[in-house]
């Protein structure tokens, strides 16, 4: 468990961004083999076991309105990854209905080369 204290959005006080890594068999194996570079990815995919990365914690704090966008990025392990996550999944993200976007498409076979094409 590790934490960083991030200033609250209003400026009065701080809130902890907590990173949690658990000793699962796969995590132990990564450490034993020296594959340290794979640990963050495993942590980010193991939320059901209670693991969380700093960037995931920062995203949740930003999304909930506790911290500013600037403070989230300033404390991120990967600024680009967090920026992209906020853009795609943050509170201001545009919810696009992908099925609505492709509803007019249909599959047709092109007789000249026996390939299927979307039209």
C-alpha positions, 0 to 999 in steps of 0.5 A: 500500500502506498499513498499520495496526499492530493490537494482537495479541489476547494484548496482546504485539506488533502485527500489520499490517492492510494495504490494497492498491490497484493501478493497474488501468485501471478504478482509473486511470479512477476517479482521472482522473474524480475518482470517489474515492468509488467506489475502496473498492468497486472495491478490495473487489471486486478481490481476484483482482487482489490488492487488499484494503481495511482492513476486509477485512484487519481481518475476516480478522485477527479471523476468524483470531483475531489481533485482538479484535472491539473492535480490529477495529471501532476501526480500521475505515473503516466500523464498520457494514459490518465489524460486519455482515460479522463477524455474517454471515461471522465465526467465530461466524456461524450457518451457515444452510442456505437450501435447508432453509428453503425445501424445503417451498415449491411454486409454485401458480397462483392461478386468480382472478388468474393469478398464481403464489404460493409456498405 
